[in-house]
Amino acid sequence: MSETKLHMLFNRARADDRQINELIGLAHGIIADGIVNQAEAEYLFKWIAANAPLTENPVINLLYRRVDKILNDGKLDAEEAADLLETLTRFSSGDFEIGEALKATSLPLCDPAPTIRFIGSSFCFTGTFAFGSRKDCETAIAKLGGNFGSLTQKTTYLVIGAYATDSWAHSAFGRKIEKAVGMRAGGVPISIVGESHWVEQMR
């Protein structure tokens, strides 16, 4: 790799780090009083919109899509406010790296990823999703003829949200993943897929 390209990559990484630090600081400020209001959500969206074109960092780009979806109707309702508060709280506390790409080497995803059949299939969701709230995910499944619910022997697909890290086994949603892995090892025909594949299959 040429010296020029190395220099460009270094500058890109440094810019990404600075923006992530700023985003963490912004998140701390927004959640300080334990609520997220309309003005705060709109300010967060404007900040991300101004910075997203400057970086390819998935942290900023995924959060941009998340907030854009929440504010799509121009109003932040109570459920959306609570959802955004949880996302920003976990992000700023370092509980997970928001937007980190799912890695087949660290998460027990099916490889190769299966073709997802929606009609008549049963879905279970775990983790935090860039697509939206859990209710958003379940609504999308219902529109395509699928069912959703808790993880059981009849579950066809366990879908893991995009906001996951290498430390998934130590997280609250890790227990559900471990249970699905055990079911799969025991012969239960359950597939474990990542959010990105699930969303791609819906198109």
Secondary structure, 3 states (H helix, E strand, C coil): CCHHHHHHHHHHHHHHHHHHHHHHHHHHHHHCCCCCCHHHHHHHHHHHHHHHHHCCCHHHHHHHHHHHHHCCCCCCCHHHHHHHHHHHHHHHHCCCCCCCCCCCCCCCCCCCCCCCCCCCCEEEEECCCCCCCHHHHHHHHHHCCCEECCCCCCCCEEEECCCCCCCHHHCCCHHHHHHHHHHHHCCCCCEEEEHHHHHHHHC
